[in-house]
């Protein structure tokens, strides 16, 4: 152990010495000058510094430009970054500096770091001919995750929790005094309390019992907890929500534009309970149309820095799992006070447009309103009105649909990209078990609502951005989307060409045009999902930010999220900022809103991951009853250990492990998205159709294994 401590001490000292050279622009220094800059004067410390300098010079970290003097061979010896664990217990550190290469760290040099941790890593000098950077973790700056979901294994003397997270490679030791009433085999949430130096396993305590493995409620709650979403609201938040009055005073109405006598309705999914947008329609005397996009005025009820606001900020988004919604706001607000339910007066923040028959916008107005929804349509009901040209508010719906078509065409002519991937839904029984799978269709009623929401989002962003032009710039939260990385796009284009699709990458407009042509052509074909998801992967990710206003995928110079404040925190921020600027207020603090924007982007990604995990679980549960069944599938992904296959009939995805394909030894050809047999040269390519048999299902890992049926 003493030897270990000395090694650790020397590593830390190496870091301190390197910092001295870096701070002093890497000028040559002798060991006494280094000691002086470190404020060390005792002989043992000075001698140890000389020892470290000599040892590390031999390893290639320092050089001796002249006798007795040292300097760094190259700067940037210590790098901070994020741990990305691999299945074999080693890791790659992804540096904070995006121009630095990833650093490989072997299992013995991880120093108890876990996946996602922010760490400081000491980078070794490259061996001659070495192709990758290698290093050793010297400090864990921040533990990203300290709570894990797993299965409790309890014996008479001790307990362990075996984590579900595939990137958490250590079982967690739990003293019997900290099992909190958990029983053997139950699914639990465990919090890390310690990880002593030299101990193989971290120590933790069970903080929450989720229930019995395999029960729908247990598994869905486990997914939420795994991704850091709370399972209920703190009592002070519920208390604050319950204290809000549903009564709208006459005084409040006086300060708003009154739309209660204008025809207004909502169009939402059949199972929706939170209606945060409504559309009003009025034919004007001049032959034009006044169309109002009315959004629940959440910011009227959720006051900055209140308990409600802090909780909404923390969650940042509602989470949509297969069988449930975990709302951002308590039910009292999300399904009650703020929800634009029919036949009730409701407070809104609205974008109102005067349009002609060609969907040109002649006037626009933004502000606070009061509305009274006349009718709640489901998408299916509104679609029936469009298709049969009969039913409630037929004239209004048909005209809105006609205008939506014009807005949509203009958007695509401008270079917007239409990504239509098949959305898979499950039919569930009373206990939440999947008994069927179907593909959800998007029809005109969905697109009508979408096009008017896009219009409101675009025009609100444009209004604020242009208000600040030429004068001071107004801080605002935009939904920004960068143009694609050309390397990724070229790689996608070469893959799409195998199916006979040509992607023109000459300009943004040409890219959009050829991608739209591909999306249109591929609709309904077996390769639709693979090509769509690969195309989306080649694009940049959309984020919330105060710094950029444009949206490449929609071909809008200015875009924001204004239309869903019940389920997205950025929309609440947008309402607050718009209200401030409409009242003539000064620009808000950009740094504060940028921090909130990046937090919202991170939580949005987490929510999407949780949603995907719930779909994976239901797919595994569905196929658990079909082990041994054969299906036709499409190869949807290839890795060095196997190929992913998506079943054509039900869109469930599983893996064929390469070691299980017995006719040859197969290896990955990453560049060409395929695996190739080394002797017979048989090739399985991304997008190929294959026949598979369901071999094995592991519900706890949400994994499905297939075996390949070869001709």
N, C-alpha and C positions, 0 to 999 in steps of 0.2 A: 504493500500500500504506500510506503514511504517513497519508493521509487516512482510510483504512479503520480504522487503529489508533486515530486520534483519535476517530472515531465510536464505536468499541468502548469506549474509555476514558470517553467522555461517557455512554454507556449504563450502564456500571458505576457511574459517579459518580451518575447519576440514581437508580439503585437505592439507593445508600448514603444519599443525601439523603432519599429517600422513607422509608427505614427510620427515619431520625432523627425525622421528623415522626410516623410511626406509633408509635414508642416513647414519644414525648412527648405522646401523646393529641392530636396535630394542633394544638398551640398555634402562634400566629403567631411566626415567627422571622425575623431578618434574615440576610443571607448570612454575616456575621462570627460570629453565634451558631451557625449551622450548622457553619461551619469549626471552631469551638472544640469542639463536641460530637464532631466527627470527628477531633480532635487534630491538625488541620492549621493551621500558623501562617505558612508562607511565602506571600509576596504572590501568586505565580503561581497557587498552589492556591486562594487566597481569591478571586482574580479569575475563575478558571475556574468556581468554584461559583456566583458571581453570573451568569456567562454562561449556565450550565445552567439556573438558576432562571428567567432571563428567557426563554430559548428554550422551556422546557417550560411556561411560563405562557401563551405564545402558542399552544402546541399544546393547551392545556386541561388539563394535568396539575395545575398549581398555580394558585392565585388570589392576588391582592394585597388582603388585607382593609384594609390601611392603607399609607401611603407607606413604601417600603423593606422592608416585611415580607411574608412569604410563608407560605402553608400549602397542604396538599393539597386539591384540589377535592373528592375523595372518597377515603376510605381504600381499602386493598386494591388497590394499583397493581400489585404483583408477586404472582403466584399460582404455587403449585407444583401440578403435575399430571402426567398420563401422556399420551404422544403416541399419537394414533390416526391413522395415515397413510391418505390416500385414494389412489385410483388415479392421480390427475393430479399427484401430487407435493406437494400441500399437505397440511395436517394440522389436526386438531382436538385441542386439549389438554383432556383431561377432568380438571377440578380435583379435588384431594384433598378439598376441602370440597364435600360432595354438594349443598349449597344454591346453589353458584355455577353459572353457565351455562358451557357449553363455549366455548372461545376459538379462533377461526379463526387459523391462521398460514399465510401464503403461502409458496411454495417458497423464495423468496430470504431468508426470515427464520427458516429452520429451524436454521441454524448446525450442520449435520451431525447433527442429532438423527435417531434411527431409531425405527421403530414400537415402542411399549412402553416407551421410555425415560422415566425420571422426570426432569422438567425444571422450571426456573424460567422463567416467562414474564412479560414486561413487557406489561401491558394498556394499549392506547392509549385515550385519551378517545374516547368515541363521537362520531362525526360527527352533526350534527343530522339526524334522520330515519334514522340508521343502525339496522339491526335486529339486527345481531349484534356480539358482542364480538370485537375483533381484537387481535392482539398479535405480539410478537417474542420468540423464545427467547433468553435472556441467559446461561443456564448449563445444562449437562447434569449433573444431580446424580448420576444412576446409569444406566449402560448396562445395559439389561435383558438384551440378547442380544449376545454377541460371537462366537458360532460359528454358521455357516450351512452348509446343504447346497446343493450346486449342481453344475453341469456344468463341467468344466475345459476351457478353450479355450486351447491352447498353440501358440505360434508359435516361430520361431527366436530372437526377441529378448525376448519377454515372454509372460506368461500372465494370463488373467483367469478368475475363476469367476463364472458366471452363476447367481445364487441361484434356487432353486425358490420361495422364499417370495415370494408376490405383494405383500406389504407392504414387501419390501426392494427399493427401486427403483434401487439402485446396483450395478453390477457391481464385483467386488472385484479389484483389481490384485494380482498375485502375482509377485514377482521370481523369475527362473528358479532361483535358488539355494534357493528355498523351496517348490518344487513337490513335493518328497519322493517322487520316482519316479512321479508321476501321469502318465497318458498322455492325449492329446487325446481328449475325448468321454467320459472316465470320470466317474462320480459321486463326488464327494469332500466331505469336511468341511473347512471353512476357518475359521481363527481370525483375527479382526481384530487387527492389531498397531499400526496408526497411522492417523491421518487428518489429514495436515498442513493447516494453515490455508490456505484458498483452493484446495485440491486438489479436483478434481471427484469422484474415486473414493477410497474407503478402501483401505488396503494390508493384505494378509493373508498368512498362510502356510498351506499345506495340511497338516493334521494327521492325516488319516485317508483312506485310499482305500477307498471302499465297494464298488467293482466296476463292471461294465459296465452302462450304462443299459438298462432293460427286463428285466433278470434279476430274478426274484422275490426272491431273497435280498438283492440290492442295494437294491431299492426298499423292502422292509420295514425293513431296517436304516436306510435313509435317513429313513424316517418316524420311527423311534425316536430317531435322532440329532437330527432337526429339532425334536422336542418335548422334548429334553433328557434322554432316558432312556439310561443307559449300556448298551453292547452286551454287556459281560461284567462279572464281579465282580472286584474287586482281589484279588491273590494272598493278601494277609493275611486277607481275609474268607473265601476258600475254605479256607485253611489252618485257620482257627478252626473253620469248619463241619465239616471233615473230622476234627478232633480230638475232636468230641463222640461219646460212647459211646452205642450203642443199647441197652446193657444197663441194665435197671431193677433196682436193688438191693432186697433185702428191706427194708432200712431205709427206703428211699423209699416203698415200698408201705405200711409200717406207719403212716406219717403221712397216709394218704389213705383215702377211703372206697372200698371194693372192690366194683366192679360186674362182675367177670369172670365170675360165674356167672349174670348176668342177660342175657336175650335182647337182643342189640344188633346193629344193622345200619346201613349207610350207603346213601343213595340219591343218586346223582350222574349227571352227563352221561356218555354212553358213552365219551368221550375224556378224562375227568378223570383226573389222576394225583395231585393234592393233595386228599386227603379231610380237610377240617377240621371236619366235624360228623358226629355219629352220634346215633341215637335208641335208647334202651333202653325196654323195655316189660315190666311185671310186673303180674299181677292180684293184688291183695291179699286177705287173708282176709275183710276187711270189705266186699268187693264193689267197692271202688274200684280205681283204676289208679295205679301209680307210673310216671311217664314222665320219663325223663332226657334232657336235651339236653346232649350231651357234646361239648366243643369242644377241639381240639388245644391242649395246654398249652405254647404257644410261649414264653411268658414264663419258663418253667422253664429253657429252653435259651438264650434270648437275654437276656444279662445287660446291664443299663443301662451305657451308655458303652463297651461292648466294640466291637471293629471291626464285628462282625455287626450290633450295635444301631445304630451310626452309619450304616451302609450302608442298613439297613432304614428308618431315619428319613428319610434323604436321598431314597430312592425313594418311600417312603410307601404304595405300592400296587403290585400286580402289574398288568401291562398286557396286555390281550387283543386282539391283532390278529387279522385274519381267519384266518391259518394258523398262529399260534403264540402261546405265552404267555411273557411276559418276567417271571419271578417276582420277588417282593420279597425272597425269601430264597433262598440257594443251593439247588440241587437236593437236596443231601444232607439238608437239613431239610425243604424243601417237599414233595418226593416220597418222602422216606425217614423220617428220625427222627420228624418231627411228624405225618406223614400217617397217618390212622386206617385202615390197611390191614387186610383181613380176616385172622383167625387169628393175630393178633399182639397181645401186651399193649402198651397205649399209655397214656401219661399225659395226663390231660384236666383241664380246668376245667369244672365242670358246673353246670347249673341243673336241679334235680329237683323235680317237681310231683306232689302227690297230687291226683287229679281224680276226680269222680264222672261218671255217665253224661251229665250235662248240661254237662260241661266246666267245672264250677265248680272253682276251685282252693281246696282245703281246707288244704293245707300246702305250704310251699316251702322249699327248702334250696339254698344255694350253697356250693361249695367244690371242693377238689382231689380228683381221683378217679383210679382206674386201671380201664381197660376192656379187653374182648377182643371185637372185632367178629366175629359169627358168619357174616355174609354181606355181600357187596358187591352191591347192586342197581344197575342202570342205571335211569334214569327209565322207559324202555320196559318193563323187566321188572316193576317195581313197578306200572306202569299195567296190565299184563296180569293181575297178581294181583287188582287192584281190579275190573277188568272181568269176568274169568272166575270170580272168587271161588274160585280154586284156586292152589296153588303153595306155595313155601316161606313160612313165617310168615304164612299167610293170615289167621289169626285176629287177630294183632297188627296187621297192615297195615290190615285192614278197620276195626278199632276206632279206630286212629289217624286214618283218613280220616273216619270218622263224627264224631270229636271236632274235627277240623280244620274240618269244615263248620260246626259250631256256633260255633267261635271266629271264623270268617270272617263269618258272619251277624251276630254281635254287633258286630264291628268296623264293618261297613257301617251297621248300625242306629245306631251311635254317631256316624256322619258321616265315615267314611273314604271316600276316593275311589279308584275302581278304574281305573287307566290300563292298558289292554291294547293296545299297538301291535303291529303285525305285525313279528316279528323275522326279518330276512332272512339266510339262510345260503347260502354258495356250496359247490358240489361242485367240488373241485379235483383236477387230475391230479397225477402224480408230481412234475412240475416246479413245481407250485403255480399253474398256469394255471386260471382258472375255466371249467368245462365245463357248468355248470348252476347255476340259482338256485332255491331253495325257501324257503317260509315255515315257520318253526319254530312248532309248536303247543305251547301251554302247557296241560297236562291236570291231572287231580287229583293225580297223583304229585308234580308240581312244586309245586302249591299246598299239599299236605300238609306238605312240608318247609318251605316258606316260612312257613306259619302257625305252626309250632312254633318256628321261628327268631325270628319276630316276637314271639312270647310270651316267649321267653328274653330278648331285647333289652329289651322293655318292662319285665319284672319286675326285671331287674338294675338298670335306671335308676331305677325306682320305689323299690327297696330302699335305694339309696344316698341318693336325694333325701329320702326320708322319715326316714332315720336321722339326717339333719342338721336336721330341722325342730324348731323351738323351741329348739335349742341352737345350736352353731356349724354353719355350712353347710360341707358337705364338697365340696372341689373334685372335679369329675368331668367326663369328656368325653361330651357328649351329641351325638346326631345331631338337629339342630334344623331345623325347616321352618316358615317364617312363613306366615301367611294371605296370600292373593293381594292384589295391588294392585287396587283396585276399578276404576280407569280401564282397566287391561289387561283385566280380566275383562269389563267392559261392552263393550269393543271386540270381544272374542271372542264374547260373547253375541249382538251384533248380526250378526256373520258367521254364527254357527251357525243363527240364525233363518232365513237364506236357504235352509237345507236342511230347514226345518220343525222345528228343535229349539228348545225354550224353556229358557233358563237363568234361574232365579229367584235374584236377588242380594240378597234381603231379609236373610238371615242366613247364617252359616257352614254351619249344618245344611242350609238350603234349597239353598245353592250345591252342597254335596256331593251332596245327593239328586238334583238335576236333572243334575249332571255324570255321576253313575252311570247315570242313566236313559239319557242320551245315549250313554255308552260301551257300554252293553248293546245299545242299538238299532242302533248304527253298526257293530257287530262283523260282519266279513265283507263289508261294503259297500265300494264303490270309494273313498268319501271317508273311510274309517276312519283311515288314516295321517295325512291332512292335519288332520282335526279333532282327533285325539289329539295330534299334535305342536303344534298351535296352542294347545290347552288346556293342555298342559304348559308352553308358553312363557309363558302368561298367569299361571302360578303362580310363587311365589318359588322360589329354588333352595335345596335342603337343604344344610346345612353342618355341620362339626364345630365345637363351641364349648363353653366351660365356663360361658357366660353364660345360655343359654336351654335349657330342657329339653323343650319341647313339640314335637310333630310334627303339623302341620295336615293333611297328606295322609293320615296314618294315623289321625287323631283320637285320638292318645295324648297325655296330659299329660306323660308321661316316656318318653323313648326314647333308646337308645344303640346302638352297634354292638359286640356281644360275640362274635358267632358266626363270624368269619372272620379270625383272627389270622395265618394263613399268608399271606393276600394283602392285608391292610389293617393299616397301622400303628396307627390309632386303636383297633382291637380289642386290640392288644398293650397300649396304655396303659390301656384299660378293665380288662383282667385284672390289671395291676399295682396299679391303684387299688383294685379290689374286694378283692384279697388283703390290701392294707394295712389297709383298713377292717374286714375280717373278723377281722383279728388285733388290732383295737383301736387301730390307729395314728392319729396326728393327721392333720388335713387337709393335703394336698399343696399345693405352691406353685402358686397359680392362674395367675400370669403366665406361668410356664414352660409349663404345660399349654395355655394359650390360644395361645401362640406356636406350639406343636407342632400344635394343632388347625387354625390358619389355614394353616399350611404343608401339612398333610394335605389340606385342602379344595382348595388351589391345585393340588396334584399330582394329585388325583382329576380335576379339570377337564382338566388336561393329558393325562392318560391317556385320558379320554373323547374328547378332540380327536384323539389319535393313532389311536384305534380307528376313529373316523369317517373319518379320512384313509385308513386301510387299506381300509375299505369302498368309499370313493370310487374308490380306485385299482383295486380288483377290478371295480367296476362299469364303469369306463372300459375295462379290459382285456377284459371280457366283451363289451362292445358294439363293441370294435375289430374283431371278426370279423363284426359285423352292420351295417357301414356300408351305407346304402342301404335297410335294412329299415324297414318301417312298423309302427307300434304305436299303440294307443289309450293315452292318458295323462290324468292329472289335473293341472291347474295347481296347483302346490304353493307357489309364491312369486312375488311381483311386485316388480320394482325399476325404477328409472328407465331402465336400459339393457336390460332383458329380462325374460322370465318363465321361471321354473323349472317343469319338467313332470316328474312321476313316472310312469313307465310302469306301467300296471296289472298287466301280466303278470309282470314281474320286479322291480318296485320300484326300478329304476335311475333316477337323476335327472339331467337335463341342462337346458341353457338354449336358449331361442329368443331370439335377439337382435332387439330392436325394429327395428334398421336393416335386418334381413333380411326383414321382413314388408312386401311391396311394394304392397299394395292401398291403403295410407293412411299417414298420419304418426301414429304412436301415442305417447301420453304417459301417464305414471303418474297415477292418482288414488289417492293413498296412503290417504286416509280410507276409501275404499270397496273397498280391496284389488283394484283392477282396473286395466287399461290401456284407454284409449279412443281410437279413431280420430278425428282432428280434423275430417275432412270428413263421413264417412259415419256417424260416431257408433257404429260397431260396438264392442262391449265384450267383453273377455276377463277373466273374474273368477276369483279364487282359488276352486278347487274345480270349475271348469268342465271338462268332458271335451273333449279335442281330439285330432286325429289328427296324428301327427308322423312324420318320417323321420329316421333317424340320419344326421347330415351329416358330422361330424368328431369325432375323438377325439384329445386331447393327453394322452398318458400322463404325461409329466413334470409337467404342471400339474394332473393328475387332473381334467381338464375334458372334458365331453361337450357338443357342440353339436347341437341339433336344428333342422330346418326345419319350419315349420308347413304342413300340407296343408289348404288352405281348400276349402270346398264350392264 
